[in-house]
Amino acid sequence: MNHTQAHPSAPDIEKRARRRAGAKMGWYIHAFVYVLVNLGLVALSASRGHGWAVYPLMGWGLGLLIHGAVVWFIAPGGGFYDRLVERERQALRAGERG
């Protein structure tokens, strides 16, 4: 879809909505698997009297955090991305007039 369109068509809106929903659903699945697997790792680690489970928690947690930032803030449809696009539109329009 061309981001310079003022009013996207219904099929474009549907396509974007499905893409954004799919990305968000992917993050929810990622978070769910993260919690389940790491609960198991923490239980295993604690049963052995060790604290090694903190390492996969932190490493995978960082990956989940980055995935979330991309989905919720940076990717098209995220608030941050939309604000940047709107700012660029306004700058381009101002440049066209001046």
PyMOL commands that set and color helices and strands:
alter all, ss='L'
color gray80, all
select helices_A, chain A and resi 10-47+54-74+79-97
alter helices_A, ss='H'
color red, helices_A
deselect
rebuild
show_as cartoon
